[in-house]
Each structure stands twice: as structure tokens, then as C-alpha cells.
Amino acid sequence: MANAYDVIVIGGGPGGYVCAIRAAQLGMKVACVEKRGSLGGTCLNVGCIPSKALLESSEKFDEASHHFKQHGIDVAPKLNLKQMLANKDEIVKGLTQGIEMLFKKNKVDYIKGHGVISGTNEVTVGKDTYTAKNIVIATGSDVMPLAGVAIDEKQIVSSTGALELKSVPKDMIVIGGGYIGLEMGSVWRRLGTKVTVVEFLDRITPGMDAEVAKTFQKTLEKQGIEFKLGRKVTGAKASAKGVSLTTEAAAGGTPETLNAEVVLVAIGRKAYTDKLGLESVGIKTDDRGRIAVNSHWQTTHANIYAIGDVIAGPMLAHKAEEEGVAVAEVLAGQHGHVNYDTIPGVVYTWPEVASVGKTEEQLKVEGVAYKSGKFTFMANSRARATLQTDGFVKILADATTDRILGVHIIGPHAGTLIHECCVAMEFGASAEDIARTCHAHPTLNEAVKEAAMAVDKRQIHS
């Protein structure tokens, strides 16, 4: 039958398209259903990729405006926002088209439209029904709404609207002190916007190592971002003059009104599981819309799987990709596996922040005896040569076995540096293993080596 498949993947984001390609590589007949009209999901279309393009472009503008002089380069840059946005769009277009080419190369059928599970072995798209031995739900996540703050994507925007602003706002209020809000706030701050971050908690980036988060906030404050912590947003009103935002102390108290040209709502994301027909096959979701799965990513139906943002765990593209590969391999009778202890997280501000494994706070709660080694980039030769000395590397190791339990980096290219540590942890390495590995000089990676040496209090350069 033309409409019969071994696997139908609903969702063409990082988890879905990777799962589809891997399943096809393993000899299965595969279709991927995507309603957006372009592959890559939120990450590629309105998330990871366009935001990183703007982060890179805005950082170059900021460097040219404020930091080239110290290098002996005198310039007076002029912002061309239209070209900056066009560059971002061109990058996205090229990558989405690239995935379509990969589908053709691997003989994955691309079905455009909204997929609904109409039976345990059926997916309906529009008027067409397709059958499948197995179904994989990979529909990702959507913007988390905030009561009393209506997003119009013009004055009150989500991260999607923040990628499309046609002019640089005079001022912007970011609701939420997490990864997304700080990245997008950094983009517009570099381009000339006065940015204020309002966060419900008494700290930014909840879940991040507390010492790193504290340093991170101080660094962003030096760059000009203002923080209002422990504040609850109670409402927003847009007018021709801008947006009036009402807030109060998180514990309750006297209201305060803040005004800005643009407000960015970035309080998190929610699993996108609405209108998928889950109820028709008896699959339930929790209060956050997530689907429960077992260790093989199976739902309550053995042939219906779920991966990525629609299940528990960090909402990260690379986490979804790993699960997509693992599920495809399980379906092929192999032993797909994801080590959730070695999934890195990165904030792509400048400096970058990256982490993998446990934080000090988690180890204390779990009662794990650990030792810590720390090395600052101020003492790293390459960082000094490039005038990028903010931040440090911190390695946490088991007090008895020396096995690495967590690594936390704030500094230049932290998102690249962290992967040395991910590989080390995947192989069960000790801090001593990194300390005894020769690192080229002068490189930023030497800060990782010195932090590993510092676990045993024998760092050389500090």
C-alpha cells in the first residue's frame, strides 16, 4: 500500500527529522509529517538557529562599536538592521532546504500538514489517512503564555517576534531570566536597546550552578542589562506610547509600573501535544502537557513512541536528536541509548555559559561528597591575548573516586569547551584523566586542564 509505512514521525523538528533519517538508514519505510511548511521545527525556523545568527551579528557590531579600539582598530560602525535580519533569514532558508535534500537522499517521505493520531496504527493528515507499524510523536513545544500579558508579536512579543523587530527599540522589558530571555535581551542590548529583565525568582537561570549564575548576572549587568528579581508580572497594556507593565513583589506587595517600547515574554515553553488525537487512543498528558514514556520511549501503546520536548527532561534540540536516533535504533531491534547525565546546556550570550552533569547544589541535596577545582580565564594566556578574560571553569569530582560529576564554564567559547568534558564523562573519566591529558598552548582549553588539576589543588598558573 502506498500509504503504509514502517514508521510515521509526527513533527519535523530536530528530534523528528533525525529520527526519520536514522530509521530510513536502518532500512525502514518512513514518513515525516510536518505542518509548518518547512522542516527543522522551532529550533531551526524561529529558535536556536536564527537567534544564534543574530547573536553572532550583534556581537560583531558590539565589538566593532566598543572593543576594536583596544586592538588598535579605529572604526565607526553603522547598523544595517535590514541586512542583519536578511542574513538570518538566508541562513534559516538554506538549512531547512538542506533537510529536505536529506529526506530525498534517505528516501523519507515528507508529508506537509497537521498530523492527527486517528488509531493506534493510523495517522490522518487532512483528508488522507496513513498506516504505520510504529508512530513517533516529536511535535516539540510552544511558547508558554503568561496570564494578563497578551502576545501580539508587535509590541508584546515572544521569542519569535523578538527575531523579527524591524527597528531597534529604545527600551525592552524581558519577562523571564532564563536562557531565551537573556540571549534575545543580549541581542537588542548590543544594538542599542536599554534592556530590563524581570524575573519571578530571586536569581536568574534557575537550575544553573549558583556560583556561575551569580557571576553571569554581574557580567550582564556590566554590559548594561538591568535586573529586577523577585518580581511578579500582573498585567500588560499596549498603546501607541508603548507597553505599560504592572508588577509586584513575588511574595505580594505594592505594585510597580514599568514602561517600555517592547516587552518580550520568555518564561519558558510548554509541550505541544494539543490536537494530536492523543485522547482517541487513550494517551494522557500531565499538567504540563507532557507524555509519559518508559525507558524505551514507549507510551501506553507499545507501538507509539514520544521524544523531545513532549516528554520529561530538558527542552534542548540535541536531547531530542539523541532520543530520535535511539528510538529509530530500538525500532530496528538494536539497543538505542541516551545518557542523560552527559547532555550539555549552553547559553549563547557573551561570555557563553555551559554546563554538564551535576551542580554543587544538586550534589549537596543528594548528600554526595565531592571536591571542586576552579580556574579563571584571567589566568589563561589565550584569553588574555584575545582580551576575553571574564569567567572561569569549575570541575566537580567525586571525593573518593575522583570521577567527574559536573562541569560548569562561564567564559569565551564555553559551549565549545564543554564538549571535552562531555566526552570525558561519557567514558567515566576522573579529573585526573583530564589533568594528565596534554593540552595545546596557548588555548582556552588549558583552563579546563588547570581546573582539573585544581581539583587536587595543584594548578600551576593560579
Residue pairs with C-beta under 8 A, 6 or more apart in sequence:
1 131
3 128
3 129
3 130
3 131
4 29
4 130
4 131
4 132
5 28
5 29
5 30
5 31
5 109
5 130
5 131
5 132
5 133
6 23
6 28
6 29
6 30
6 132
6 133
6 134
6 331
7 19
7 20
7 23
7 28
7 29
7 30
7 31
7 132
7 133
7 134
7 135
7 136
7 328
7 331
8 30
8 31
8 32
8 33
8 115
8 123
8 130
8 132
8 134
8 135
8 136
9 16
9 17
9 19
9 20
9 23
9 30
9 31
9 32
9 33
9 135
9 136
9 138
10 16
10 33
10 115
10 117
10 123
10 135
10 136
10 137
10 138
10 139
10 276
11 32
11 33
11 34
11 41
11 115
11 137
11 138
11 139
11 140
11 308
12 20
12 32
12 33
12 34
12 36
12 39
12 40
12 41
12 99
12 110
13 40
13 41
13 42
13 43
13 44
13 138
13 139
13 140
13 308
13 317
13 320
14 40
14 41
14 43
14 44
14 308
14 317
14 318
14 320
14 321
14 324
15 41
15 138
15 140
15 307
15 308
15 309
15 317
15 320
15 321
15 323
15 324
16 32
16 34
16 41
16 136
16 138
16 139
16 140
16 307
16 308
16 320
16 324
17 32
17 39
17 40
17 41
17 99
17 102
17 103
17 324
18 320
18 321
18 324
18 325
19 136
19 138
19 307
19 323
19 324
19 325
19 327
19 328
20 30
20 31
20 32
20 103
20 106
20 108
20 324
20 328
21 102
21 103
21 106
21 108
22 324
22 325
22 328
22 329
23 30
23 328
23 331
23 332
24 30
24 106
24 107
24 108
25 106
25 328
26 328
26 329
26 331
26 332
26 334
27 332
28 328
28 331
28 332
30 107
30 108
30 109
31 108
31 109
31 110
31 111
31 130
31 132
32 39
32 103
32 108
32 109
32 110
32 111
33 111
33 112
33 113
33 114
33 115
33 123
33 125
34 110
34 111
34 112
35 112
35 113
35 114
35 115
36 45
37 112
38 44
38 45
38 96
39 96
39 99
39 100
39 103
39 110
40 49
40 92
40 95
40 96
40 99
41 47
41 140
41 317
42 140
42 141
42 142
43 49
43 317
44 92
44 95
44 96
44 99
45 92
45 96
46 159
46 160
46 163
47 159
47 317
48 317
49 91
49 92
49 95
50 88
50 89
50 91
50 92
50 163
51 159
51 163
51 180
51 183
51 184
51 187
51 348
52 348
53 87
53 88
53 91
53 92
54 84
54 85
54 88
54 163
54 187
55 183
55 186
55 187
55 348
55 349
55 350
57 84
57 87
57 88
58 84
58 186
58 187
58 188
58 190
58 191
59 190
59 350
61 77
61 79
61 84
61 190
61 191
62 190
62 350
64 75
64 77
65 77
67 387
68 74
68 75
70 387
71 387
79 168
79 191
79 192
81 166
81 167
81 168
81 191
85 164
85 166
88 163
100 110
102 108
103 109
103 110
111 125
111 130
113 125
113 126
114 125
114 126
114 275
115 123
115 124
115 125
115 276
116 123
116 124
116 125
116 275
116 276
116 277
117 123
117 135
117 137
117 276
117 277
117 278
117 280
117 281
117 283
117 304
118 124
118 129
118 277
118 280
119 280
119 281
120 281
120 301
120 303
120 304
121 131
121 132
121 133
121 135
121 303
122 129
122 130
122 131
122 132
123 129
123 130
123 132
123 135
124 130
124 277
133 303
134 303
134 304
134 305
134 331
135 303
135 304
135 305
136 304
136 305
136 306
136 307
136 324
136 327
137 273
137 276
137 291
137 299
137 304
137 305
137 306
137 307
137 310
138 306
138 307
138 308
138 310
138 320
138 324
139 271
139 272
139 273
139 276
139 308
139 309
139 310
140 272
140 308
140 309
140 310
140 320
141 269
141 270
141 271
141 272
141 309
141 310
141 315
142 269
142 270
142 272
143 151
143 158
143 159
143 160
143 265
143 269
143 270
144 267
144 268
144 269
144 270
145 151
145 265
146 175
146 233
146 265
146 267
148 233
148 234
148 235
148 236
149 156
149 175
149 233
149 235
149 236
149 245
149 263
149 265
150 156
150 236
151 157
151 158
151 161
151 265
152 238
153 160
153 161
153 164
154 161
155 238
155 242
155 243
155 261
155 262
155 263
156 236
156 238
156 243
156 262
156 263
156 265
157 165
157 262
157 263
157 264
157 265
158 264
158 265
158 266
159 180
159 184
159 264
159 266
161 264
162 184
162 187
162 188
162 262
162 264
163 184
165 188
165 262
168 188
168 191
168 192
168 193
169 188
169 193
169 260
169 261
169 262
170 193
170 194
170 261
171 193
171 194
171 195
171 196
171 259
171 260
171 261
171 262
172 185
172 188
172 193
172 194
172 195
172 196
172 260
172 261
172 262
172 263
172 264
173 195
173 196
173 197
173 198
173 243
173 245
173 258
173 260
173 262
173 263
173 264
174 181
174 182
174 184
174 185
174 195
174 196
174 197
174 198
174 263
174 264
174 266
175 181
175 198
175 233
175 245
175 263
175 264
175 265
175 266
175 267
176 197
176 198
176 199
176 265
176 266
176 267
176 268
177 197
177 198
177 199
177 201
177 203
177 204
177 205
177 227
177 229
178 204
178 205
178 206
178 266
178 267
178 268
179 205
179 345
179 347
180 266
181 197
181 264
181 266
182 197
182 204
182 205
182 220
182 225
182 347
182 349
183 347
183 348
183 349
184 264
184 266
185 195
185 197
185 225
185 264
186 195
186 220
186 223
186 225
186 349
186 350
188 195
189 195
189 223
189 224
189 225
193 262
194 224
194 226
195 224
195 225
195 226
196 225
196 226
196 227
196 228
196 258
196 260
197 204
197 225
197 226
197 227
197 228
198 228
198 231
198 233
198 245
198 247
198 258
199 227
199 228
199 229
199 230
199 231
200 230
200 231
200 232
200 233
200 250
200 267
201 229
201 230
201 250
202 229
202 230
202 250
203 210
203 213
203 214
203 217
203 229
204 213
204 216
204 217
204 227
204 229
205 213
205 216
205 347
205 353
207 359
208 216
208 353
208 355
208 359
208 408
209 355
209 359
209 360
209 361
209 394
209 406
209 408
210 359
210 360
210 361
211 360
211 394
211 408
212 353
212 355
212 394
212 408
212 409
212 410
215 391
215 392
215 410
216 347
216 349
216 353
216 410
217 227
219 351
219 390
219 391
219 410
220 227
220 349
221 227
228 247
228 258
230 249
230 250
230 251
231 247
231 248
231 249
231 250
231 256
232 247
232 248
232 249
232 250
233 245
233 246
233 247
234 246
234 247
234 248
234 255
235 245
235 246
236 243
236 244
236 245
236 246
236 263
237 243
237 244
241 259
242 259
242 260
242 261
242 262
243 259
243 260
243 261
243 262
243 263
244 257
244 258
244 259
245 257
245 258
245 259
245 260
245 263
246 255
246 256
246 257
246 258
247 255
247 256
247 257
247 258
248 254
248 255
248 256
269 309
269 315
270 288
270 289
271 285
271 288
271 289
271 290
271 291
271 309
271 310
271 311
272 289
272 309
272 310
273 285
273 289
273 290
273 291
273 310
274 289
278 284
278 285
278 291
281 301
281 304
282 300
282 301
283 291
283 299
283 300
283 301
283 304
284 292
284 300
285 291
286 292
289 310
290 310
290 311
290 312
291 299
291 306
291 310
291 311
292 299
292 300
292 311
292 312
293 299
293 305
293 306
293 311
296 305
296 327
296 330
296 336
297 305
297 306
297 307
297 311
297 323
297 326
297 327
297 330
298 304
298 305
299 305
299 306
305 327
305 330
305 331
307 320
307 323
307 324
307 327
308 315
308 319
308 320
308 323
308 324
309 315
309 320
311 323
313 319
313 340
314 343
314 345
316 343
316 345
318 343
318 344
319 338
319 340
319 343
322 338
322 343
323 338
325 336
326 336
326 337
326 338
327 336
328 336
329 335
329 336
330 336
339 426
341 357
341 425
342 356
342 357
342 422
342 425
342 426
343 356
344 354
344 355
344 356
344 415
344 418
344 419
344 422
345 354
345 355
345 356
346 352
346 353
346 354
346 414
346 415
346 418
347 353
347 354
348 415
350 412
351 388
351 390
351 391
351 410
351 411
351 412
351 414
352 409
352 410
352 411
352 412
352 413
352 414
352 415
353 409
353 410
353 414
354 408
354 409
354 410
354 414
354 415
354 417
354 418
355 406
355 407
355 408
355 409
355 418
356 406
356 407
356 418
356 421
356 422
356 425
357 396
357 404
357 405
357 406
357 407
357 425
358 366
358 368
358 396
358 405
358 406
359 396
359 406
359 408
360 370
360 372
360 396
360 406
362 406
363 370
363 396
363 405
363 406
368 398
368 405
369 398
369 399
369 400
370 396
370 397
370 398
370 399
370 405
371 396
371 397
371 398
371 399
371 455
371 456
372 394
372 395
372 396
372 397
372 454
372 455
373 394
373 395
373 397
373 431
373 451
373 452
373 453
373 454
373 455
373 456
373 457
373 459
374 392
374 393
374 394
374 395
374 451
374 454
375 392
375 393
375 447
375 448
375 450
375 451
375 453
375 454
375 459
375 461
375 462
376 389
376 391
376 392
376 447
376 462
377 383
377 388
377 389
377 390
377 391
377 392
377 393
377 411
377 412
377 444
377 447
378 384
378 389
379 447
379 450
379 461
379 462
380 389
380 442
380 444
380 446
380 447
380 450
380 461
381 441
381 442
381 446
382 442
382 443
382 444
382 446
383 389
383 411
383 412
383 444
383 447
385 442
386 412
388 411
388 412
390 410
390 411
390 412
391 409
391 410
391 411
391 412
391 414
392 409
392 410
392 411
392 447
392 451
393 407
393 408
393 409
393 411
393 417
393 447
393 448
393 450
393 451
394 407
394 408
394 409
394 451
395 404
395 406
395 407
395 421
395 431
395 434
395 448
395 451
395 452
395 454
395 455
396 404
396 405
396 406
396 407
396 408
397 403
397 404
397 405
397 430
397 431
397 455
398 405
401 430
402 430
402 431
402 432
402 455
403 428
403 429
403 430
404 421
404 424
404 425
404 429
404 430
404 431
404 434
407 418
407 421
407 425
407 448
407 451
409 417
409 418
409 448
411 417
411 444
411 447
412 444
413 444
417 444
417 445
417 447
417 448
420 434
420 445
420 448
421 434
421 448
424 433
424 434
431 452
431 455
431 456
432 452
432 455
432 456
433 452
434 448
434 449
434 452
435 449
435 452
435 453
435 455
435 456
435 458
437 449
439 445
439 446
439 448
439 449
440 446
450 459
450 460
450 461
450 462
451 459
453 459
453 460
454 462
